[in-house]
Amino acid sequence: MADAGSAAQRVGIRLRALVADAAWWRPLQDGDAWDAGVAVDPTQLADFRPRRATLIVIDQALDASGQQALAGLQERAYELPRAVRVVVVSAGPLLPFARPIGG
C-alpha cells in the first residue's frame, strides 16, 4: 500500500487482494498480498488460521508453551488454507523444528 501512488491504486491493490482471498483453490502467485505482523503472545498461534499468506515475526525468546504452540502450527501446516512463514528473532536456543533460511 505504501508504494501506491494514489487512492485509486490503493483501492486496486485491495480489490486484487480480496479476489485472491476468495480464490482459495488457486496457488499462491508472486503478486499476491501477504499479511504480516509481530506475534506479541506466541501461545495464541496454537489456534491461528490465516486468511491469506502470512508472515509472523516473533521477537522474543520462546518459553515451553510458545514452543509448543509453534510446533502445533507446524503440525497443522498442511491443513491451513494459505502459506504461513514464521521468523523467530531471539538469542535463545535453536528450536527443534527450526529450518535455516537463505542459501
Sequence and secondary structure as in RCSB ss.txt:
>XXXX:A:sequence
MADAGSAAQRVGIRLRALVADAAWWRPLQDGDAWDAGVAVDPTQLADFRPRRATLIVIDQALDASGQQALAGLQE
RAYELPRAVRVVVVSAGPLLPFARPIGG
>XXXX:A:secstr
 TT  SHHHHHHHHHHHHHHHH TTS   TT   EEEE SSGGGGGG   SS EEEEE S   HHHHHHHHHHHH
TGGGSSS EEEEE  SS   TT      
